[in-house]
Amino acid sequence: MSRMLVTGENRHYFYLSLAWLLIVFFLIAHNLCWLNPSKHRPTVYFAIPYGWEYNLDSGLELKSAINFPWGMAKEKIRIDRPLKNAAISLLIDSIGFFYPLDERAKLGLSYVFHHLLNLLAALFVLYALSYLVRYYQLCAEGMFIAWIWLLFTIVTILLCSHTFIFQLAIPALAFLVWLKLRAAETHGFLKKCLTIGGYAVICGFAVLIKEDYAPFLAIFLYALATRNWCLLAVGSLFFFLPLLGYKFYLHQMGVPYHNYQIEHCRQGIVWLPGLLEKGFLFTVKKVLAWLGRAENAFLSRYGILFTAVCAMGFFKPISTKLQDPRIRLFAILFIASNFAQAIAARRFAGYMFLDSFIVLSIFFAEGYRILLSKFDEHTKGFRGGIYCWIGLHAVMAIFNLMHLPWMPPFEQLKLPAF
């Protein structure tokens, strides 16, 4: 078994494999224009056919990161997730202090900084995955397979000028924070409160990048289930301080705060009219229907095979630390909170369940380790089959991006806009 774990001998190989995979993925994602991935013209493009983007919100993201907070006030849809754009705006203004910049140059710098921050977020996710492999003594090969499978499932959305990558990074942060808070349970009362407060503020800043509350809801539900009243009270108090501070800053600047998701999409309160007009039973029936749609979206993202391997690692783990009932409780609350967020947002798309990947990857790696032990006499054949399947998955994911007949990049600029 030891040969399947991250040991001193193969640790660097594991890290290099993850880094190599990320570089390959970045190169593919930044060369989508050569794959003719859309029936519409790109939303972001340059004089060279590299780095073109096809996400409808990419231009919005780039423009809202200029002249903070006025750029976000103009693009009201983004004013409730300011931190990434505020950091980019500060970097652009710092360069502008030494060298005059016109709007075109600012837009170009916005693109560069968006992708640099996306790269840093992706590196953080890799750090979190490698940390969890060491902490839980997981099968590094299984974690690598889970990561390569996911990357080639979401090529088109993860590395554009958007916040999709943070839907992996923020849950990873929440999971690491949960581990740190568990370690702090042995501290004295004052030190424990300061630790909880500090991590809660960090998490509060994270949701100012992307309003991804599900992972932190899982932490608070865990605190409630384990009667950790200190975590529940102190964490709740400090978690919302960054948001309150941001609202106060906007008030001082004379910029109104808007939550587009609530005001226009009625996220989180979409069930309320049905409850008031048609009663409790109608609302329960509606929520159950949404739960079914959420389950379909979850399976559309991860599939039966991936989920089955995760279930194997969850119910029959070999790792001693994974046999701890606390991690199993937290995993259930983590995924359940992801479902609750999808239902509250009334968005039943596969990308909504990227939050769950950090938890699923742990149990997938453990499930893969169990499968290796089952096929101990036929390990080479089993591994060969797995890597053929992964390779086929990657090739199919790339070819599925194409729209035929193939069109060279600059010809795509003649296509209609979204």
C-alpha positions as MATLAB code, in Angstrom:
seq = 'MSRMLVTGENRHYFYLSLAWLLIVFFLIAHNLCWLNPSKHRPTVYFAIPYGWEYNLDSGLELKSAINFPWGMAKEKIRIDRPLKNAAISLLIDSIGFFYPLDERAKLGLSYVFHHLLNLLAALFVLYALSYLVRYYQLCAEGMFIAWIWLLFTIVTILLCSHTFIFQLAIPALAFLVWLKLRAAETHGFLKKCLTIGGYAVICGFAVLIKEDYAPFLAIFLYALATRNWCLLAVGSLFFFLPLLGYKFYLHQMGVPYHNYQIEHCRQGIVWLPGLLEKGFLFTVKKVLAWLGRAENAFLSRYGILFTAVCAMGFFKPISTKLQDPRIRLFAILFIASNFAQAIAARRFAGYMFLDSFIVLSIFFAEGYRILLSKFDEHTKGFRGGIYCWIGLHAVMAIFNLMHLPWMPPFEQLKLPAF';
ca = [
       0.000    0.000    0.000;
       2.756    2.456    0.844;
       3.803    2.763   -2.774;
       0.425    4.368   -3.549;
       0.824    7.145   -1.003;
       2.697   10.424   -1.267;
       6.047    9.545    0.273;
       9.320   11.413    0.200;
      10.366    9.417   -2.850;
       7.400   10.212   -5.095;
       6.158   13.506   -3.626;
       8.067   15.673   -6.102;
       6.824   13.505   -8.968;
       3.258   14.058   -7.778;
       3.741   17.830   -7.539;
       5.383   18.008  -10.962;
       2.552   15.969  -12.463;
      -0.033   18.393  -11.074;
       1.960   21.403  -12.293;
       2.411   19.867  -15.755;
      -1.295   19.157  -15.977;
      -2.177   22.746  -15.026;
       0.217   24.160  -17.649;
      -1.271   21.934  -20.374;
      -4.751   22.922  -19.323;
      -3.899   26.638  -19.413;
      -2.451   26.300  -22.910;
      -5.587   24.534  -24.145;
      -7.929   27.027  -22.480;
      -6.020   29.994  -23.928;
      -6.109   28.546  -27.442;
      -9.821   27.827  -27.667;
     -10.120   30.046  -30.736;
      -8.331   27.342  -32.762;
     -11.050   24.868  -31.803;
     -13.922   27.027  -33.101;
     -15.870   26.480  -29.840;
     -18.857   28.776  -30.448;
     -21.420   29.674  -33.070;
     -21.011   33.311  -32.011;
     -18.085   35.659  -32.250;
     -15.709   35.783  -29.244;
     -16.546   38.275  -26.504;
     -12.860   39.055  -25.873;
     -10.249   38.896  -28.646;
      -6.901   40.370  -29.615;
      -4.827   41.093  -32.694;
      -3.240   37.669  -32.262;
      -5.298   34.440  -32.063;
      -4.466   33.685  -28.442;
      -6.421   34.098  -25.228;
      -9.760   34.709  -26.907;
     -12.777   34.165  -24.699;
     -16.332   33.121  -25.482;
     -18.039   33.562  -22.124;
     -20.889   36.055  -22.265;
     -19.796   37.806  -19.045;
     -16.074   38.103  -19.825;
     -16.266   41.663  -21.159;
     -18.391   42.659  -18.182;
     -15.779   41.312  -15.776;
     -12.952   43.160  -17.518;
     -14.744   46.515  -17.583;
     -15.983   46.337  -14.002;
     -12.394   45.979  -12.750;
     -11.418   49.432  -14.014;
     -11.696   52.577  -11.860;
     -13.056   50.888   -8.736;
     -15.694   51.404   -7.397;
     -17.093   53.496  -10.271;
     -16.557   50.737  -12.822;
     -18.552   48.334  -10.672;
     -21.218   50.980  -10.082;
     -21.611   51.238  -13.853;
     -21.749   47.445  -14.209;
     -24.212   46.936  -11.325;
     -24.377   43.192  -11.792;
     -20.875   42.865  -10.275;
     -21.036   45.317   -7.365;
     -21.852   42.560   -4.873;
     -18.572   40.675   -5.593;
     -15.930   43.415   -5.434;
     -12.712   42.006   -4.018;
     -11.097   40.547   -7.136;
     -11.984   43.598   -9.212;
     -10.881   45.994   -6.456;
      -7.465   44.288   -6.332;
      -7.131   44.465  -10.125;
      -8.191   48.114  -10.153;
      -5.580   48.902   -7.482;
      -2.868   47.208   -9.550;
      -3.903   49.117  -12.682;
      -3.984   52.431  -10.806;
      -0.542   51.704   -9.353;
       0.870   51.293  -12.856;
      -1.046   54.378  -14.002;
       0.632   56.393  -11.262;
       3.976   55.914  -13.006;
       2.820   55.624  -16.606;
      -0.298   57.254  -18.134;
      -2.847   54.705  -19.309;
      -5.772   55.130  -21.685;
      -8.933   53.021  -21.439;
      -7.663   50.502  -23.983;
      -4.467   49.932  -21.991;
      -6.465   49.594  -18.772;
      -8.693   46.995  -20.411;
      -5.647   45.020  -21.521;
      -4.135   45.144  -18.043;
      -7.469   44.073  -16.595;
      -7.325   40.967  -18.783;
      -3.751   40.180  -17.727;
      -4.446   40.589  -14.019;
      -7.670   38.574  -14.191;
      -5.755   35.644  -15.616;
      -2.870   36.025  -13.161;
      -5.301   35.906  -10.251;
      -7.016   32.910  -11.832;
      -3.626   31.206  -12.039;
      -2.940   31.957   -8.365;
      -6.362   30.563   -7.446;
      -5.655   27.400   -9.456;
      -2.291   27.007   -7.729;
      -4.040   27.367   -4.374;
      -6.439   24.576   -5.327;
      -3.464   22.365   -6.220;
      -1.856   23.226   -2.885;
      -5.068   22.283   -1.072;
      -5.317   18.968   -2.925;
      -1.680   18.086   -2.184;
      -2.123   19.118    1.469;
      -5.157   16.860    1.826;
      -3.291   13.973    0.190;
      -0.567   14.310    2.843;
      -2.938   14.966    5.741;
      -5.261   12.025    5.071;
      -2.542    9.762    3.618;
      -4.469    9.393    0.370;
      -3.507    7.742   -2.882;
      -1.773   10.514   -4.838;
      -2.459    8.768   -8.122;
      -6.192    8.773   -7.366;
      -6.135   12.493   -6.602;
      -4.259   13.155   -9.848;
      -6.874   11.216  -11.832;
      -9.717   13.117  -10.129;
      -8.054   16.448  -10.994;
      -7.306   15.600  -14.633;
     -10.859   14.289  -15.078;
     -12.348   17.500  -13.684;
     -10.121   19.873  -15.667;
     -11.090   18.376  -18.991;
     -14.741   18.479  -17.999;
     -14.739   22.269  -17.568;
     -12.249   23.560  -20.141;
     -14.473   26.335  -21.483;
     -15.448   27.986  -18.190;
     -12.635   27.693  -15.695;
      -9.947   30.049  -16.990;
     -11.856   32.869  -18.652;
     -12.007   36.378  -17.130;
     -14.557   35.275  -14.606;
     -14.786   33.935  -11.060;
     -15.441   30.270  -11.925;
     -12.036   29.133  -10.631;
     -12.986   30.516   -7.228;
     -15.832   28.025   -7.108;
     -13.030   25.521   -6.570;
     -10.697   27.767   -4.559;
     -13.263   29.029   -2.015;
     -14.482   25.527   -1.008;
     -10.827   24.448   -0.779;
     -10.192   27.395    1.552;
     -13.259   26.454    3.633;
     -12.077   22.858    3.990;
      -8.586   23.896    5.098;
     -10.107   26.413    7.543;
     -12.270   23.640    8.993;
      -9.160   21.542    9.600;
      -7.392   24.484   11.264;
     -10.411   25.211   13.474;
     -10.533   21.574   14.560;
      -6.883   21.862   15.600;
      -7.753   25.043   17.542;
     -10.315   23.212   19.703;
      -7.564   22.373   22.198;
      -6.523   26.031   22.616;
      -7.502   28.222   25.532;
     -10.757   30.151   25.271;
      -9.248   33.513   24.308;
      -6.783   32.049   21.803;
      -9.549   29.903   20.317;
     -11.830   32.932   19.883;
      -9.056   34.921   18.212;
      -8.282   32.005   15.882;
     -11.927   31.569   14.940;
     -12.355   35.312   14.426;
      -9.268   35.571   12.236;
     -10.268   32.700    9.981;
     -13.868   33.956    9.847;
     -12.676   37.334    8.549;
     -10.568   35.592    5.874;
     -13.618   33.580    4.826;
     -15.717   36.773    4.832;
     -13.293   38.339    2.374;
     -13.442   35.188    0.210;
     -17.193   35.573   -0.418;
     -16.522   39.137   -1.591;
     -14.744   37.528   -4.550;
     -17.662   35.229   -5.329;
     -20.838   34.840   -3.293;
     -20.247   31.183   -2.554;
     -21.743   30.706    0.903;
     -22.357   26.947    0.787;
     -18.918   25.820    2.127;
     -19.158   28.204    5.081;
     -22.754   27.197    5.742;
     -21.361   23.662    6.108;
     -18.909   24.889    8.763;
     -21.681   26.602   10.735;
     -23.931   23.537   10.443;
     -21.043   21.399   11.667;
     -20.607   23.738   14.635;
     -24.325   23.416   15.352;
     -24.304   19.611   15.025;
     -21.283   19.260   17.330;
     -22.525   21.970   19.734;
     -19.457   24.096   19.195;
     -21.155   27.277   20.339;
     -17.937   29.306   20.318;
     -17.371   28.586   16.617;
     -21.005   29.289   15.834;
     -21.191   32.606   17.715;
     -17.730   34.079   17.079;
     -17.558   32.767   13.514;
     -20.956   34.200   12.593;
     -20.042   37.585   14.069;
     -16.707   38.001   12.308;
     -17.691   36.325    9.029;
     -19.919   39.245    7.992;
     -17.525   42.038    9.048;
     -15.882   42.357    5.566;
     -19.307   42.680    3.891;
     -20.424   45.317    6.411;
     -17.148   47.178    5.934;
     -17.590   47.115    2.159;
     -21.148   48.426    2.388;
     -19.956   51.226    4.664;
     -17.206   52.099    2.151;
     -19.725   52.273   -0.693;
     -21.985   54.476    1.437;
     -19.090   56.855    2.089;
     -18.323   56.956   -1.643;
     -21.969   57.625   -2.487;
     -22.321   54.386   -4.467;
     -25.477   52.316   -3.836;
     -25.036   48.628   -3.060;
     -26.968   46.148   -5.182;
     -27.311   42.392   -4.890;
     -28.238   41.496   -8.437;
     -28.905   37.840   -7.647;
     -31.561   38.690   -5.047;
     -33.044   41.820   -6.610;
     -33.348   40.538  -10.178;
     -33.145   36.726   -9.965;
     -34.874   36.463   -6.545;
     -32.269   33.934   -5.455;
     -32.829   32.633   -1.938;
     -36.401   33.929   -1.776;
     -37.872   32.394   -4.919;
     -39.921   29.983   -2.787;
     -41.527   32.784   -0.746;
     -44.337   33.808   -3.172;
     -45.485   30.196   -3.461;
     -45.527   29.834    0.322;
     -47.582   32.994    0.785;
     -49.986   32.386   -2.099;
     -50.391   28.583   -2.251;
     -49.329   27.328    1.153;
     -46.788   25.059    2.792;
     -47.549   21.798    0.970;
     -47.221   23.433   -2.451;
     -43.862   24.901   -1.415;
     -42.603   21.528   -0.147;
     -43.629   19.876   -3.422;
     -41.851   22.599   -5.395;
     -38.666   22.302   -3.340;
     -38.664   18.510   -3.784;
     -38.979   19.005   -7.538;
     -36.026   21.402   -7.423;
     -34.106   18.828   -5.380;
     -34.644   16.320   -8.186;
     -33.343   18.813  -10.741;
     -30.348   19.537   -8.504;
     -29.592   15.806   -8.282;
     -29.673   15.533  -12.075;
     -27.333   18.518  -12.370;
     -24.943   16.966   -9.822;
     -24.831   13.683  -11.744;
     -24.415   15.555  -15.032;
     -21.250   17.092  -13.585;
     -19.718   14.013  -11.927;
     -21.404   11.019  -13.504;
     -22.336    7.658  -12.027;
     -18.837    6.140  -12.256;
     -17.018    9.007  -10.485;
     -19.735    9.168   -7.818;
     -19.606    5.402   -7.260;
     -15.838    5.472   -6.651;
     -16.358    8.361   -4.197;
     -19.055    6.353   -2.379;
     -16.670    3.407   -2.101;
     -14.057    5.626   -0.452;
     -16.672    7.151    1.848;
     -18.226    3.942    3.168;
     -15.129    1.702    3.350;
     -12.066    3.940    3.804;
      -8.652    2.401    4.460;
      -7.114    5.637    5.802;
      -7.451    5.836    9.589;
      -8.161    9.559    9.496;
     -10.989    9.075    7.013;
     -12.632    6.661    9.449;
     -13.114    9.573   11.836;
     -16.898   10.261   11.967;
     -16.238   14.021   12.008;
     -14.875   14.124    8.462;
     -17.779   12.004    7.262;
     -20.294   14.309    8.970;
     -18.612   17.379    7.500;
     -18.523   15.817    4.022;
     -22.284   15.182    4.161;
     -22.958   18.736    5.359;
     -20.596   20.132    2.696;
     -22.392   18.439   -0.196;
     -25.840   19.075    1.318;
     -25.014   22.792    1.590;
     -24.012   22.772   -2.076;
     -27.416   21.313   -2.939;
     -29.137   23.911   -0.733;
     -27.277   26.723   -2.512;
     -28.207   25.409   -5.965;
     -31.863   25.178   -4.940;
     -31.822   28.624   -3.327;
     -30.232   30.082   -6.462;
     -32.607   28.030   -8.646;
     -29.720   27.220  -10.946;
     -29.623   23.578  -11.870;
     -26.463   23.456  -13.950;
     -23.454   21.220  -13.477;
     -21.071   24.088  -12.690;
     -23.084   24.876   -9.545;
     -21.692   21.690   -7.989;
     -18.008   22.493   -8.434;
     -18.118   23.346   -4.708;
     -18.346   19.637   -3.901;
     -15.188   18.672   -5.789;
     -12.759   19.248   -2.904;
     -14.695   16.758   -0.745;
     -15.403   14.296   -3.541;
     -11.740   14.274   -4.589;
     -10.725   13.013   -1.131;
     -13.085   10.060   -1.259;
     -12.394    9.414   -4.946;
      -8.679    9.096   -4.144;
      -9.534    6.704   -1.318;
     -11.936    4.744   -3.529;
      -9.254    4.461   -6.208;
      -6.843    3.163   -3.590;
      -9.384    0.489   -2.608;
      -9.827   -0.518   -6.256;
      -6.061   -0.842   -6.653;
      -5.999   -3.209   -3.692;
      -8.828   -5.248   -5.239;
      -6.901   -5.586   -8.507;
      -3.564   -6.200   -6.801;
      -2.661   -9.081   -9.098;
      -3.669   -7.151  -12.203;
      -2.510   -3.660  -11.214;
      -0.840   -2.851  -14.536;
      -3.891   -3.830  -16.552;
      -6.215   -1.899  -14.238;
      -4.061    1.223  -14.357;
      -3.732    0.935  -18.116;
      -7.496    0.803  -18.472;
      -7.957    3.803  -16.178;
      -5.451    5.937  -18.080;
      -6.944    4.924  -21.421;
     -10.330    6.011  -20.091;
      -8.888    9.323  -18.828;
      -7.086    9.918  -22.130;
     -10.246    9.183  -24.100;
     -12.194   11.512  -21.795;
      -9.690   14.331  -22.412;
      -9.675   13.847  -26.199;
     -13.480   13.723  -26.353;
     -13.730   16.844  -24.190;
     -11.486   18.754  -26.607;
     -13.249   17.551  -29.761;
     -16.673   18.255  -28.241;
     -15.684   21.918  -28.087;
     -15.535   22.138  -31.875;
     -18.337   23.363  -34.074;
     -18.204   22.156  -37.647;
     -17.448   23.235  -40.263;
     -14.185   24.419  -38.737;
     -13.550   28.143  -39.009;
     -10.155   29.857  -38.537;
      -9.992   32.384  -35.662;
     -10.276   35.652  -37.603;
     -13.179   34.304  -39.645;
     -15.039   33.860  -36.334;
     -15.102   37.639  -35.944;
     -17.650   37.742  -38.781;
     -20.094   35.654  -36.756;
     -23.031   37.350  -34.962;
     -22.537   38.545  -31.388;
     -24.166   36.741  -28.456;
];
